[in-house]
Amino acid sequence: MAMISEDCDLDRFIEAIEDLPYHDLLIFTLKEGYAADDLIVHKGRDGASPEEMERITGYNRALRSFIFLLQIGQKPDLASEREKENYYRFRSVAAKLVERRELLPAILDYFDG
């Protein structure tokens, strides 16, 4: 399965999905997360540097945090400042879903609070 952002660039991924309808957005984000899981396994096996592994796992955590919000309707537990920064980058995606009336405006409270 090809990744939307093979270099695990969160901004590139967000740009690619931000105009998608909710259902498609959720599917693409889930698929990207699965592909990132595979990438972690392969890069780990191939001896990737710790920096590269951290970049990929950070990307994967950001995807999973957004999926958690969309599926559970709660803000995920975010352990580090980096995780928080990556999570908040998805606010624009949520705002567009609200504008299109695919999500309730209350979802934005999980970014603003």
N, C-alpha and C positions, 0 to 999 in steps of 0.2 A: 504494500500500500504506500503510495507516494504521499509525502507530507506536503502541506501547504507551504510551510517554512522549513525547508530541510536544514537550514542553519540555525533553527530555533530562535528566530527573531520575533519576539512577541509583538512588536509594532507591525511588522509585515503580516503576521497572522491576523491581528485585529483588523487591519485595513482590508484584508481579503474577506472577512466574514461580517463586518459591521452592517452591511446593507441586506444581509440575508434574512428571510423570514425566520421566526423563532424555531420551527421544527428543523429546517435546514441548518441553521446556526448550531443547534444542539448536536445534530448528527456530525457535522464537520468538526466540532470541538471534541466530541467523543473520539472520533476516528484519529484526530491529531494526537490526542492523549495516548491512544493505543500505539500509534506509530512512535511516539516519544518513548513509551515503555520499551518497545523493541530496540530503539536506538540506544537506550541506556544499556540494555543487555549486550548488544553487539559491540558498542564502544568499550564497555567494561572488559569484555572478553579479549578485545583487540589491544588493550593496554593504553587507552586514552589518558591524557594528562588529567590530574585532579581538577584543573581549571575548566577543562572541556566538560568533564563529568558534572561539575557544579552548574555550569551554564545549561546543560541539557536537563538536569534534574530540577533546576529552578524554573525552567520553561514548563516542564511537566507539572510541577506544583501549581503554577499559575493557571494552567488549563484546568486542572482538577478543582481548584478553588472556585473558578467561575462555573464549572459544571455543578458543583455542590450548591451554589447559590440558585442556579436555574432549576435544579431538580428538587431540592429540599426547601428552598425559599428562606434560607437563613444565611447569615454571614458566616463564612468558615473561620475556624481558629487559625490565626496567622501568627506564626512564631517569631518571624524576624522582620526587620524593617524592609528588607528586599522583597519578602513575600507580600508585605502590605503594599509596597509600591507597584509590584506587578499586578496585584488584585485590582487596585484602583485604576489601572490603565483600562480595565474593561468597563468603566463607568460610561464611556461614550457609546459602547455597544448597547448597554442596558437602556440608556437614554433614547436611543433610536428605536428600540423595541417599545418603549413607552409611547413615543411619538406616534408610532404606527398602531398603537392600542393592542399590542400583542402581550404586553405585561402591564400590570397595575403600577401607577406612579409610586406606590409605597416601596417598590423594589429599590428605588434610588436611596431610600433611607439607609440601606445596607452599605452604601458608599459614603454618604454624607455624615453619618453618625459616628 
